Amino acid sequence: MDIVEQLRKSANIMYAQDGYTFRLGLQNEAADEIERLREALQKISAIEDEHINPPTTPSEANLWGIIEGCVRVAEKALGGE
């Protein structure tokens, strides 16, 4: 089960401790944040699938290197996806 699914599932569980009943309140917010971050990382990772003309200047080559680094970081954060 994915961590987002686990968080959403646990958000619907009531907990009892020392005579008090409560529900932890941040699971849905945490799941939403994880989904937003994953979506952003997936967009960055997908850049390498787009056709980009080869660099023709040192500045463009530098930009390519930066983009490539961002893609590698995004893919690593996504677990190699």
DOFI-264187 format. One record per atom (N, C-alpha, C, O): x, y, z; chain; residue number from 0. Coordinates in steps of 0.001 Angstrom, whole numbers, padded with zeros to 6 digits. Last residue first. Example, Ala and Ser with C-alpha at 12.3 -4.5 7.8 and 13.67 -1.06 7.14 Angstrom:
residues 2
SITE  x  y  z  chain  resi
SITE  012850  -002250  007080  A  1 $
SITE  013670  -001060  007140  A  1 $
SITE  012900  000030  007870  A  1 $
SITE  013409  001138  008039  A  1 $
SITE  013190  -005690  007800  A  0 $
SITE  012300  -004500  007800  A  0 $
SITE  013200  -003300  007800  A  0 $
SITE  014236  -003319  008465  A  0 $
***
This chain:
residues 81
SITE  x  y  z  chain  resi
SITE  011749  006181  -010912  A  80 $
SITE  010695  006091  -011931  A  80 $
SITE  011105  006818  -013191  A  80 $
SITE  010346  006851  -014160  A  80 $
SITE  013470  006249  -008771  A  79 $
SITE  013951  005685  -010019  A  79 $
SITE  012918  005561  -011091  A  79 $
SITE  013162  004900  -012100  A  79 $
SITE  012086  007546  -006742  A  78 $
SITE  012449  006148  -006574  A  78 $
SITE  012872  005489  -007875  A  78 $
SITE  012654  004292  -008061  A  78 $
SITE  011735  010182  -006934  A  77 $
SITE  010573  009350  -007248  A  77 $
SITE  010885  007860  -007132  A  77 $
SITE  010028  007019  -007400  A  77 $
SITE  014283  011083  -006480  A  76 $
SITE  013267  011336  -005454  A  76 $
SITE  012022  010492  -005669  A  76 $
SITE  011335  010128  -004715  A  76 $
SITE  015430  010347  -008927  A  75 $
SITE  015889  009713  -007694  A  75 $
SITE  014861  009891  -006577  A  75 $
SITE  014598  008958  -005818  A  75 $
SITE  014053  012080  -010639  A  74 $
SITE  013912  010627  -010800  A  74 $
SITE  014357  009895  -009546  A  74 $
SITE  013723  008920  -009142  A  74 $
SITE  014943  014569  -009673  A  73 $
SITE  013513  014223  -009638  A  73 $
SITE  013320  012720  -009737  A  73 $
SITE  012515  012145  -009005  A  73 $
SITE  017699  014377  -010240  A  72 $
SITE  017243  014544  -008851  A  72 $
SITE  015776  014138  -008721  A  72 $
SITE  015404  013446  -007774  A  72 $
SITE  017618  014194  -013049  A  71 $
SITE  018203  013103  -012242  A  71 $
SITE  017732  013175  -010792  A  71 $
SITE  017404  012153  -010189  A  71 $
SITE  016474  016683  -013681  A  70 $
SITE  015768  015449  -014043  A  70 $
SITE  016302  014286  -013201  A  70 $
SITE  015520  013481  -012695  A  70 $
SITE  018495  018400  -012801  A  69 $
SITE  017160  018463  -012188  A  69 $
SITE  016371  017182  -012461  A  69 $
SITE  015686  016664  -011578  A  69 $
SITE  020550  017681  -014583  A  68 $
SITE  020714  017484  -013145  A  68 $
SITE  019380  017488  -012420  A  68 $
SITE  019154  016673  -011526  A  68 $
SITE  019400  018531  -016987  A  67 $
SITE  019719  017117  -016794  A  67 $
SITE  019891  016794  -015311  A  67 $
SITE  019431  015754  -014840  A  67 $
SITE  019318  021288  -016524  A  66 $
SITE  018068  020539  -016685  A  66 $
SITE  018308  019056  -016442  A  66 $
SITE  017514  018396  -015771  A  66 $
SITE  022082  021809  -016457  A  65 $
SITE  021241  022110  -015288  A  65 $
SITE  019943  021305  -015357  A  65 $
SITE  019521  020712  -014364  A  65 $
SITE  022808  021088  -019061  A  64 $
SITE  023399  020414  -017902  A  64 $
SITE  022577  020612  -016643  A  64 $
SITE  022399  019683  -015855  A  64 $
SITE  021330  022941  -020543  A  63 $
SITE  021064  021503  -020695  A  63 $
SITE  021594  020732  -019489  A  63 $
SITE  020925  019843  -018962  A  63 $
SITE  022650  025276  -019762  A  62 $
SITE  021253  025082  -019389  A  62 $
SITE  020872  023611  -019490  A  62 $
SITE  020171  023089  -018624  A  62 $
SITE  025112  024827  -021024  A  61 $
SITE  025057  024956  -019567  A  61 $
SITE  023636  024708  -019062  A  61 $
SITE  023437  024020  -018061  A  61 $
SITE  024274  024920  -023662  A  60 $
SITE  024857  023681  -023139  A  60 $
SITE  024829  023679  -021611  A  60 $
SITE  024555  022654  -020987  A  60 $
SITE  023493  027585  -023822  A  59 $
SITE  022485  026534  -023984  A  59 $
SITE  022995  025207  -023435  A  59 $
SITE  022242  024456  -022816  A  59 $
SITE  026016  028751  -023469  A  58 $
SITE  024932  029042  -022523  A  58 $
SITE  023841  027978  -022596  A  58 $
SITE  023329  027525  -021572  A  58 $
SITE  027458  027867  -025709  A  57 $
SITE  027862  027444  -024360  A  57 $
SITE  026763  027685  -023318  A  57 $
SITE  026609  026895  -022387  A  57 $
SITE  025093  026900  -028278  A  56 $
SITE  025980  027875  -027633  A  56 $
SITE  026397  027335  -026262  A  56 $
SITE  025747  026438  -025725  A  56 $
SITE  023455  024935  -029069  A  55 $
SITE  024346  025494  -030102  A  55 $
SITE  025307  026522  -029522  A  55 $
SITE  026233  026963  -030203  A  55 $
SITE  021989  021875  -027960  A  54 $
SITE  022529  023210  -027684  A  54 $
SITE  023486  023656  -028784  A  54 $
SITE  024227  022852  -029350  A  54 $
SITE  019325  020327  -029841  A  53 $
SITE  020656  020287  -029216  A  53 $
SITE  021194  021695  -028994  A  53 $
SITE  020885  022607  -029762  A  53 $
SITE  015891  020907  -029028  A  52 $
SITE  016993  021005  -029983  A  52 $
SITE  018333  020978  -029249  A  52 $
SITE  018460  021541  -028162  A  52 $
SITE  013965  018561  -027446  A  51 $
SITE  014614  019858  -027278  A  51 $
SITE  015797  019875  -028237  A  51 $
SITE  016609  018949  -028246  A  51 $
SITE  011132  016762  -026956  A  50 $
SITE  012182  017066  -027924  A  50 $
SITE  012686  018486  -027686  A  50 $
SITE  011932  019458  -027723  A  50 $
SITE  010684  015148  -023790  A  49 $
SITE  010307  016165  -024768  A  49 $
SITE  011472  016415  -025725  A  49 $
SITE  012639  016296  -025352  A  49 $
SITE  011688  013514  -021893  A  48 $
SITE  010913  012873  -022955  A  48 $
SITE  010513  013865  -024050  A  48 $
SITE  010054  013459  -025117  A  48 $
SITE  012788  015111  -019969  A  47 $
SITE  013714  014414  -020859  A  47 $
SITE  012991  013703  -022004  A  47 $
SITE  013627  013327  -022989  A  47 $
SITE  010575  015961  -018539  A  46 $
SITE  011221  016903  -019457  A  46 $
SITE  012118  016170  -020440  A  46 $
SITE  012207  016551  -021608  A  46 $
SITE  009686  014229  -016623  A  45 $
SITE  009179  014034  -017986  A  45 $
SITE  009828  014971  -019000  A  45 $
SITE  009647  014791  -020204  A  45 $
SITE  010715  015229  -014244  A  44 $
SITE  011272  013999  -014797  A  44 $
SITE  010885  013802  -016258  A  44 $
SITE  011669  013267  -017043  A  44 $
SITE  008965  017367  -013839  A  43 $
SITE  010386  017620  -014069  A  43 $
SITE  011026  016404  -014743  A  43 $
SITE  011788  016546  -015699  A  43 $
SITE  006585  015948  -013427  A  42 $
SITE  006681  016913  -014524  A  42 $
SITE  008138  017208  -014859  A  42 $
SITE  008503  017290  -016032  A  42 $
SITE  007266  014508  -011126  A  41 $
SITE  006971  013779  -012365  A  41 $
SITE  007036  014705  -013578  A  41 $
SITE  007492  014293  -014644  A  41 $
SITE  007509  016575  -009262  A  40 $
SITE  008688  015787  -009621  A  40 $
SITE  008467  015019  -010920  A  40 $
SITE  009387  014894  -011728  A  40 $
SITE  004821  017400  -009159  A  39 $
SITE  005865  018331  -009602  A  39 $
SITE  007112  017570  -010033  A  39 $
SITE  007708  017891  -011062  A  39 $
SITE  003632  015063  -008149  A  38 $
SITE  003218  015595  -009450  A  38 $
SITE  004284  016547  -010005  A  38 $
SITE  004606  016497  -011192  A  38 $
SITE  004872  014861  -005646  A  37 $
SITE  005069  013820  -006657  A  37 $
SITE  004728  014337  -008049  A  37 $
SITE  005450  014076  -009011  A  37 $
SITE  003809  017163  -004422  A  36 $
SITE  005245  017053  -004651  A  36 $
SITE  005556  015997  -005707  A  36 $
SITE  006410  016213  -006567  A  36 $
SITE  001084  016492  -004326  A  35 $
SITE  001525  017694  -005041  A  35 $
SITE  003015  017613  -005378  A  35 $
SITE  003427  017954  -006487  A  35 $
SITE  001183  014158  -002710  A  34 $
SITE  000684  014072  -004088  A  34 $
SITE  001113  015283  -004912  A  34 $
SITE  001472  015130  -006079  A  34 $
SITE  002131  015267  -000327  A  33 $
SITE  002918  014242  -001019  A  33 $
SITE  002476  014140  -002474  A  33 $
SITE  003313  014045  -003372  A  33 $
SITE  -000060  016929  000291  A  32 $
SITE  001256  017505  000030  A  32 $
SITE  002149  016513  -000715  A  32 $
SITE  002854  016901  -001647  A  32 $
SITE  -002089  015037  000743  A  31 $
SITE  -002239  016038  -000318  A  31 $
SITE  -000881  016621  -000708  A  31 $
SITE  -000588  016788  -001892  A  31 $
SITE  -001007  013711  002970  A  30 $
SITE  -001224  012974  001721  A  30 $
SITE  -001367  013939  000544  A  30 $
SITE  -000826  013686  -000533  A  30 $
SITE  -001102  015805  004829  A  29 $
SITE  000184  015214  004456  A  29 $
SITE  000065  014458  003139  A  29 $
SITE  000946  014557  002286  A  29 $
SITE  -003867  016192  004986  A  28 $
SITE  -003023  017281  004528  A  28 $
SITE  -001662  016756  004082  A  28 $
SITE  -001125  017208  003070  A  28 $
SITE  -004632  013698  006015  A  27 $
SITE  -005114  014116  004699  A  27 $
SITE  -004268  015250  004131  A  27 $
SITE  -003981  015272  002935  A  27 $
SITE  -003231  013726  008541  A  26 $
SITE  -002994  012713  007515  A  26 $
SITE  -003438  013156  006126  A  26 $
SITE  -002689  013002  005161  A  26 $
SITE  -003694  015442  010652  A  25 $
SITE  -002832  015906  009579  A  25 $
SITE  -002645  014898  008445  A  25 $
SITE  -001953  015202  007473  A  25 $
SITE  -005233  014642  012904  A  24 $
SITE  -005785  015522  011898  A  24 $
SITE  -004918  015883  010703  A  24 $
SITE  -005390  016583  009808  A  24 $
SITE  -006354  011758  014576  A  23 $
SITE  -005212  012562  014174  A  23 $
SITE  -005612  013379  012957  A  23 $
SITE  -006272  012855  012060  A  23 $
SITE  -009015  011810  016785  A  22 $
SITE  -008617  011474  015421  A  22 $
SITE  -007433  012374  015082  A  22 $
SITE  -007489  013589  015269  A  22 $
SITE  -009902  010416  019979  A  21 $
SITE  -009476  011485  019094  A  21 $
SITE  -009131  010923  017716  A  21 $
SITE  -008980  009715  017532  A  21 $
SITE  -011033  009981  023228  A  20 $
SITE  -011140  009523  021846  A  20 $
SITE  -010764  010686  020945  A  20 $
SITE  -011247  011804  021122  A  20 $
SITE  -009725  009138  026398  A  19 $
SITE  -010039  010154  025399  A  19 $
SITE  -010113  009508  024017  A  19 $
SITE  -009343  008603  023695  A  19 $
SITE  -008821  007200  028122  A  18 $
SITE  -010195  007638  028253  A  18 $
SITE  -010613  008711  027263  A  18 $
SITE  -011762  009152  027292  A  18 $
SITE  -006225  006690  027201  A  17 $
SITE  -006435  007282  028521  A  17 $
SITE  -007833  007868  028670  A  17 $
SITE  -008002  008922  029281  A  17 $
SITE  -007266  006730  023911  A  16 $
SITE  -006129  006619  024810  A  16 $
SITE  -006460  007350  026099  A  16 $
SITE  -006921  008491  026080  A  16 $
SITE  -008300  005823  020717  A  15 $
SITE  -008689  005999  022111  A  15 $
SITE  -007454  005797  022976  A  15 $
SITE  -006702  004838  022806  A  15 $
SITE  -008975  007080  017476  A  14 $
SITE  -008042  006506  018427  A  14 $
SITE  -008554  006774  019835  A  14 $
SITE  -009159  007810  020108  A  14 $
SITE  -010558  006420  014419  A  13 $
SITE  -010639  007082  015718  A  13 $
SITE  -009705  006340  016678  A  13 $
SITE  -009661  005109  016682  A  13 $
SITE  -009618  006801  011081  A  12 $
SITE  -009623  005937  012260  A  12 $
SITE  -009675  006794  013518  A  12 $
SITE  -008931  007765  013659  A  12 $
SITE  -009191  008215  008819  A  11 $
SITE  -010573  007873  009130  A  11 $
SITE  -010696  006995  010372  A  11 $
SITE  -011783  006499  010672  A  11 $
SITE  -006515  008417  008438  A  10 $
SITE  -007232  009646  008785  A  10 $
SITE  -008670  009360  009195  A  10 $
SITE  -009299  010187  009855  A  10 $
SITE  -005633  006007  007501  A  9 $
SITE  -005494  006254  008938  A  9 $
SITE  -006224  007517  009375  A  9 $
SITE  -006523  007677  010558  A  9 $
SITE  -006143  006370  004759  A  8 $
SITE  -006869  005340  005505  A  8 $
SITE  -006812  005622  007013  A  8 $
SITE  -007816  005491  007713  A  8 $
SITE  -004314  008370  004116  A  7 $
SITE  -005749  008629  003966  A  7 $
SITE  -006575  007616  004754  A  7 $
SITE  -007592  007970  005350  A  7 $
SITE  -001896  007017  004662  A  6 $
SITE  -002251  008238  005387  A  6 $
SITE  -003750  008506  005311  A  6 $
SITE  -004382  008830  006317  A  6 $
SITE  -002037  004915  002812  A  5 $
SITE  -001976  004630  004250  A  5 $
SITE  -002373  005846  005069  A  5 $
SITE  -003100  005726  006055  A  5 $
SITE  -002001  006330  000404  A  4 $
SITE  -003179  005525  000744  A  4 $
SITE  -003208  005218  002240  A  4 $
SITE  -004267  005254  002866  A  4 $
SITE  000571  007391  000623  A  3 $
SITE  -000576  008292  000543  A  3 $
SITE  -001849  007537  000916  A  3 $
SITE  -002681  008052  001663  A  3 $
SITE  002161  005078  000593  A  2 $
SITE  002118  005903  001807  A  2 $
SITE  000929  006867  001802  A  2 $
SITE  000342  007133  002852  A  2 $
SITE  000603  002162  -000847  A  1 $
SITE  001315  003424  -000991  A  1 $
SITE  001162  004263  000286  A  1 $
SITE  000147  004165  000976  A  1 $
SITE  000856  -001186  000000  A  0 $
SITE  000000  000000  000000  A  0 $
SITE  000896  001242  000000  A  0 $
SITE  001843  001330  000782  A  0 $
***
